[in-house]
Amino acid sequence: AQRTDSGTGSVLVLHSYNVGYKWTDDITAGIVEVLGGAGRDVEIQLEYMDTNRIYDEEYLRLLYDTFAYKFAERRFDVVIVSDNNAFSFLLEHRDALFPGTPVVFCGVNYVEPAVLVGHEGFTGVNEAADVRKGIDLALRLHPETEAIVIVNDTTSTGQRLHDELKTIETEQRGRVRFVWMEAVTMGDLQQTLKVLPPRSIVFYTRFLSDKSGTFYEYDESIRMVVESSTVPVYGTWDFSLGFGIVGGMLTSGVEQGRAAGEIAARILRGESADAIPVVM
């Protein structure tokens, strides 16, 4: 497709996760809202890597072979990737799968500029769940709190959150105690939540797979946590809202998608991806 001032072209959206996962669906909604707007003739193709359910070297090799075969004769004007796994996949394979095609990322946690060195044509939107402000908010509303129960999984995103939360734990030492519920089964997590002492709160980041390897849909996971907890549960992403959390500093998938869509639209109008700074 030829790029014009009206913002026409073809866009591949490569999602790390699956259709039905609200974060991913919200990103799609934001992208479509921008690129599917009035006066635009943009063809959008959606692909899902489904890495919440399976993510190992053999699977990634099979995905590469599938995409290489499927898109051998297909050219896109822009590829949008959502979340870390799709981003890492295209950092490694863009030049082979989509040579010369600009890549716009979103939902990528804690982007370090150094990771883009040597990769031309990559720009996008950083995603940072503001766990520090989220915990500050919870403690401000519950000043009597003695323990914060951290519910977090051990995925790549969960590990980044763990590191940030460990720093906050050190800062809060002497004021509040952190109780870590990470590499546990859902059953053990629920049992712990049912007997929490009164001066506790739960800080839920994400818990999509447990120690046994069982996968939980986002709504299933947060509902099971909230229904088991004897104390208020705070969240970090807006897809947890509506399932019993009291709120928090919530990151929005729709806004991530909108921001990525705006960058893609600029590229479709002829701007160079390398001239568009990453939105932090």
ABEGO torsion letter per residue (X at the ends): XBBBAAGBEBBBBBBABBBGBAAAAAAAAAAAAAAABBGBBBBBBBBBAGAAABBBAAAAAAAAAAAAAAAAABBBABBBBBEAAAAAAAAAAAAAABBGBBBBBBGBBGBBAAAABGBBGBBEBBBBBBAAAAAAAAAAABAABABBBBBBBABAAAAAAAAAAAAAAAAABGABBBBBBBBBBAAAAAAAAAABBABBBBBBABBABBAAGBBBBAAAAAAAAAAABABBBBBABAAABGAGBAEEBBBBAAAAAAAAAAAAAAAAAGBBAAABBBBX
